[in-house]
Structure formats: structure tokens, C-alpha cells
Amino acid sequence: MNGNFMKKLQPKRTLIILLFFVAQLAEYDNMLSAQNSQLQKNLIIGITPGAVSYFGDLSVYDFEPINKLSNESGLAIDFYVGKKIERYFEFGVSATFGKVSSAKPEADTKFHSSFAEYEFLVRASLADFILPYRSLGIDFGLLTGAGISHNRSASYRISDNSIILSNGLDADRNRNGKAQNDPHLIVGYYIAWSINNNWIVEHKMSGKFLTTDNFDSFIGSTGINDRLIFTGLGVKYVINPSFTMKYRDLPCAGSREWKKFQIKKKKY
């Protein structure tokens, strides 16, 4: 009797154990899905084509923007991945690829450089500090960070195209030898317009302050290291956004924040 009872009970016990195991797997899967969703929330990817302008010993048009863009700048493209942690701050990494050249006739010297820059960036929204309850999808703020420039360059005589100094390029601008790695600091700004909750159009400008004077393969006598400025206009896509650039949720009526909002409305 007991043996028959145990035989009847065993399949039920096995079924209960299997159901419990399936329930645990489902709970674990939901937990992973929630974690992945949280990781993806406010994840931002972007691409910005633009131009890089050179400032250094072989630049001539530092105070002439049009001549600077046409004679001492080159095309570049920037790829960005970031995450908005809070409404005010965003952290990200970028990779920029480009080429730039310049010539200084009085020194009979010119240079050419091709480079890749890898950077860590922090962005702070001034718009959310100044106009938190704005109705337009406009954002603007500051960006800063640090990176490393991996560049190949060479300086040449204008008169006969002979090489003066090479860091990874030959006379025909082909790769030859080792490239140069140069750490740099970044300071800049951005202005962005939100098309909708996911798509953003953004203009940004950032100055790169190199830690050596050899980006142009020419050591000058000024004692000032070479500098670069990137200017571009691009697009960004926000995955699973929880913030919008248009406005914050309005505060509850009667609250301290609501009273401040009423005062701000009168000012604007």
C-alpha cells in the first residue's frame, strides 16, 4: 500500500520540482531582462562629420577663420557612445579619424598628418540648470575630458618636397615607421536640438590641447604645444530614453519647487 502510494506520489513530486525550476528560470530571465533594459536606458550613439583645424608652429591663419578652414583644416569624422546618468550629466567615449595639413612659406616648411583620437568625455547640460522647464527641444552645455591621439605625420621642404622629420610617414605620405601617441585634454561646448525623444541633431566644437609639440613633426621655438579644434554637425540616437530635452515633468501644485517654477515663469 505504502509502495503504491509512493509510486503515485513520485510523478507529482517530480512535476512540482520541474515547475519550481521553470519558475526560477523565468524569474532569473526577467531579472536579466530588467538589468539589460536598465543598462540600455538612455544609451546614446552618434556620428558627427566635421573638420579639424590645426594650430601650431606651421600655422599662419590662426585669426582668420575662413583661411583657417580652407588652408589649415582637414575633414574628420567622430563616432560616439555615451550614457546619460542624470538629466544634467552624460558620460561617453568617442573615436575621431581625420587628416590635416598646413604650410608656412616663410619657413619653407609644410606638414601632413593622419590621425585617430580616442577620448573619454563628460558633458554637462547648462540648459537644464538655467531653463529646466523649457518647452523647446533645445539643449546646450559644456564638454570636457581626456584622450590620446595616435597620429602619423611628416614635415617637408616646400621647395623640393624633401623630408625634414618623419613620424610614421614617408615622402609620398605612405606609412613608414612608428606612429606617435600623444595624450591631450579636451574642452568644448555643444548645442543640440531634439527632433523627438530618440533623435537629436547636434553641433559641437572641442579644443584638443596636446601634451607635445610634435604633432606636425616640427619642433618650434615658441614653447607652446600643438592644438587642434574639431567642429562638426551630426546626429545622435537615444536608446530607451527616460529623459527628454523638451521639459521636465512639472512639479506638484503647491510644492516648494512649484512655487519656484511660478516665479521663473513670470521672469520669462
C-alpha positions as CSV (number, residue, x, y, z in Angstrom):
1,M,0.0,0.0,0.0
2,N,2.7,2.4,1.0
3,G,4.8,1.3,-2.0
4,N,1.9,2.0,-4.4
5,F,1.3,5.4,-2.7
6,M,4.9,6.4,-3.1
7,K,4.8,5.4,-6.8
8,K,1.8,7.6,-7.3
9,L,3.4,10.5,-5.3
10,Q,6.7,10.4,-7.2
11,P,5.5,11.8,-10.5
12,K,3.7,14.6,-8.7
13,R,6.8,15.4,-6.7
14,T,8.9,15.4,-10.0
15,L,6.3,17.7,-11.6
16,I,6.4,20.1,-8.7
17,I,10.2,20.2,-8.7
18,L,10.2,20.9,-12.5
19,L,7.6,23.6,-12.1
20,F,9.6,25.2,-9.4
21,F,12.8,25.0,-11.5
22,V,10.9,26.6,-14.5
23,A,9.6,29.3,-12.3
24,Q,13.1,30.1,-11.0
25,L,14.5,30.2,-14.6
26,A,11.7,32.6,-15.6
27,E,12.4,34.8,-12.6
28,Y,16.1,34.8,-13.4
29,D,15.3,35.6,-17.1
30,N,13.1,38.5,-16.0
31,M,15.9,39.8,-13.7
32,L,18.4,39.7,-16.6
33,S,15.9,41.4,-18.9
34,A,15.4,44.1,-16.3
35,Q,19.1,44.6,-15.9
36,N,19.7,44.7,-19.7
37,S,16.8,47.2,-20.0
38,Q,18.4,49.3,-17.3
39,L,21.8,49.2,-19.0
40,Q,20.3,50.2,-22.3
41,K,18.2,53.0,-20.8
42,N,19.5,56.4,-22.1
43,L,22.3,54.8,-24.1
44,I,23.3,57.2,-26.8
45,I,25.1,56.5,-30.1
46,G,26.1,59.3,-32.5
47,I,28.1,60.2,-35.6
48,T,29.4,63.7,-36.4
49,P,31.2,64.6,-39.6
50,G,33.2,67.8,-39.5
51,A,36.6,69.5,-39.8
52,V,39.8,69.6,-37.6
53,S,41.8,72.8,-37.6
54,Y,45.4,72.9,-36.7
55,F,47.1,75.5,-34.5
56,G,50.9,75.2,-34.2
57,D,54.3,76.3,-35.3
58,L,53.4,75.8,-39.0
59,S,50.0,77.6,-38.9
60,V,49.6,81.1,-40.5
61,Y,45.9,81.8,-40.3
62,D,45.1,81.4,-36.6
63,F,43.0,84.6,-36.5
64,E,41.4,84.3,-40.0
65,P,38.6,81.7,-39.7
66,I,37.9,81.4,-43.5
67,N,41.5,80.9,-44.4
68,K,42.0,78.6,-41.5
69,L,39.2,76.3,-42.7
70,S,40.4,76.3,-46.3
71,N,44.2,76.1,-45.8
72,E,44.9,74.6,-42.3
73,S,42.0,72.2,-41.7
74,G,41.0,68.8,-42.9
75,L,38.0,66.5,-42.9
76,A,37.3,64.3,-39.9
77,I,34.5,62.1,-38.6
78,D,33.6,61.4,-34.9
79,F,31.9,58.3,-33.6
80,Y,30.3,58.5,-30.1
81,V,28.8,56.1,-27.5
82,G,27.5,57.6,-24.2
83,K,25.0,57.3,-21.4
84,K,23.0,59.9,-19.7
85,I,23.3,59.2,-16.0
86,E,21.2,62.1,-14.8
87,R,19.4,64.8,-16.5
88,Y,22.4,67.1,-16.1
89,F,25.3,64.8,-16.9
90,E,26.4,62.5,-19.7
91,F,29.4,60.2,-19.9
92,G,30.8,58.8,-23.1
93,V,33.7,57.7,-25.3
94,S,34.5,58.8,-28.8
95,A,36.8,57.9,-31.7
96,T,37.7,60.5,-34.3
97,F,39.5,59.9,-37.5
98,G,40.9,62.6,-39.9
99,K,43.7,64.2,-41.8
100,V,45.1,67.7,-41.7
101,S,47.9,69.7,-43.3
102,S,49.4,73.2,-43.3
103,A,52.2,75.2,-44.9
104,K,54.4,78.1,-43.8
105,P,56.1,79.6,-46.9
106,E,58.5,81.9,-44.9
107,A,59.9,78.8,-43.2
108,D,59.9,76.8,-46.5
109,T,58.1,74.1,-44.5
110,K,54.8,72.2,-44.8
111,F,53.4,69.1,-43.0
112,H,50.8,66.4,-43.3
113,S,49.2,64.3,-40.6
114,S,46.6,61.5,-40.5
115,F,45.3,60.7,-37.0
116,A,43.0,58.7,-34.8
117,E,41.8,60.1,-31.4
118,Y,40.3,58.0,-28.6
119,E,38.6,60.1,-25.9
120,F,36.6,59.9,-22.6
121,L,34.2,62.7,-22.3
122,V,31.9,64.2,-19.6
123,R,29.1,66.5,-20.7
124,A,27.1,68.9,-18.5
125,S,23.8,70.5,-19.6
126,L,23.7,74.2,-18.9
127,A,20.1,74.3,-20.3
128,D,18.8,72.0,-17.6
129,F,20.4,74.2,-14.9
130,I,19.2,77.5,-16.4
131,L,15.9,76.7,-18.0
132,P,14.7,73.3,-16.6
133,Y,11.1,73.8,-17.6
134,R,11.7,75.0,-21.2
135,S,9.1,73.9,-23.8
136,L,11.6,73.9,-26.8
137,G,13.7,70.8,-27.5
138,I,16.9,72.8,-27.3
139,D,19.9,71.7,-25.1
140,F,23.3,73.3,-24.7
141,G,26.2,72.8,-22.4
142,L,29.9,72.1,-21.9
143,L,32.0,69.1,-22.5
144,T,35.4,68.1,-21.2
145,G,37.6,65.1,-21.0
146,A,40.9,63.5,-21.9
147,G,42.2,61.3,-24.7
148,I,45.1,60.0,-26.7
149,S,46.0,60.9,-30.3
150,H,47.5,58.2,-32.5
151,N,49.0,60.1,-35.4
152,R,51.4,59.7,-38.3
153,S,52.9,62.9,-39.7
154,A,55.9,64.3,-41.6
155,S,57.3,67.8,-42.3
156,Y,58.7,68.6,-45.7
157,R,60.6,71.4,-47.5
158,I,58.2,73.2,-49.8
159,S,61.0,73.9,-52.3
160,D,61.9,70.3,-53.1
161,N,59.5,68.1,-51.0
162,S,62.3,66.5,-49.1
163,I,61.5,65.2,-45.6
164,I,62.6,67.3,-42.6
165,L,61.3,65.0,-39.9
166,S,59.1,61.9,-40.0
167,N,56.8,60.2,-37.5
168,G,55.4,57.3,-39.4
169,L,55.1,58.8,-43.0
170,D,57.4,58.8,-46.0
171,A,57.8,61.5,-48.7
172,D,54.7,60.1,-50.6
173,R,52.6,60.2,-47.4
174,N,52.6,56.4,-47.1
175,R,53.0,54.6,-43.8
176,N,56.7,54.2,-42.8
177,G,57.9,53.6,-39.3
178,K,56.2,54.1,-36.0
179,A,53.2,56.4,-35.3
180,Q,53.2,58.8,-32.4
181,N,50.9,58.7,-29.4
182,D,50.1,62.0,-27.7
183,P,47.8,62.4,-24.7
184,H,45.6,65.5,-24.7
185,L,43.0,67.4,-22.8
186,I,39.6,68.4,-24.2
187,V,37.4,71.5,-23.6
188,G,34.4,72.4,-25.7
189,Y,30.7,73.1,-26.0
190,Y,27.6,71.6,-27.7
191,I,24.2,72.8,-28.9
192,A,21.6,70.2,-29.6
193,W,18.0,70.1,-31.0
194,S,15.7,67.2,-30.2
195,I,13.7,66.0,-33.2
196,N,11.8,63.6,-31.0
197,N,12.6,61.5,-27.9
198,N,15.1,59.4,-29.8
199,W,16.7,61.5,-32.5
200,I,18.9,64.5,-31.8
201,V,20.8,66.9,-34.2
202,E,23.9,68.3,-32.6
203,H,26.6,70.9,-33.3
204,K,29.7,70.6,-31.2
205,M,33.1,72.2,-31.0
206,S,36.0,71.0,-28.9
207,G,39.6,72.1,-28.5
208,K,42.3,69.4,-28.1
209,F,45.4,70.6,-26.1
210,L,48.2,68.2,-27.0
211,T,51.0,67.5,-24.5
212,T,53.8,67.6,-27.1
213,D,54.9,70.0,-29.8
214,N,55.4,67.2,-32.4
215,F,52.0,66.6,-34.0
216,D,53.3,68.5,-37.1
217,S,56.8,66.8,-37.0
218,F,58.2,70.2,-36.4
219,I,59.6,71.5,-33.1
220,G,59.3,75.3,-32.9
221,S,60.8,77.9,-30.6
222,T,57.6,79.2,-29.0
223,G,57.4,76.6,-26.3
224,I,53.7,76.2,-26.9
225,N,52.4,72.7,-27.8
226,D,50.3,72.0,-30.8
227,R,46.5,72.3,-30.6
228,L,43.5,71.1,-32.6
229,I,39.9,72.2,-32.8
230,F,37.2,69.9,-34.0
231,T,33.9,71.4,-35.4
232,G,31.1,69.3,-36.6
233,L,27.3,68.8,-37.1
234,G,25.9,65.3,-36.6
235,V,23.1,63.1,-35.3
236,K,22.6,61.1,-32.1
237,Y,20.1,58.3,-31.3
238,V,18.9,57.7,-27.7
239,I,18.0,54.1,-26.9
240,N,15.2,53.6,-24.4
241,P,15.1,57.3,-23.3
242,S,13.8,58.2,-19.9
243,F,14.7,61.9,-20.2
244,T,13.6,64.4,-22.8
245,M,15.3,67.6,-23.8
246,K,12.0,69.4,-24.1
247,Y,10.9,69.7,-20.5
248,R,10.9,68.1,-17.1
249,D,7.7,66.8,-15.5
250,L,6.1,69.8,-13.9
251,P,6.2,69.9,-10.1
252,C,3.1,69.2,-8.0
253,A,1.0,72.3,-7.4
254,G,1.7,73.9,-4.1
255,S,5.1,72.4,-3.6
256,R,8.2,74.4,-3.0
257,E,9.5,73.6,-6.5
258,W,6.1,74.6,-8.0
259,K,6.4,78.0,-6.3
260,K,9.9,78.5,-7.8
261,F,8.6,77.5,-11.2
262,Q,5.8,80.1,-11.0
263,I,8.4,82.8,-10.2
264,K,10.6,81.6,-13.1
265,K,7.5,81.7,-15.4
266,K,7.0,85.4,-14.5
267,K,10.6,86.2,-15.3
268,Y,10.4,84.6,-18.8
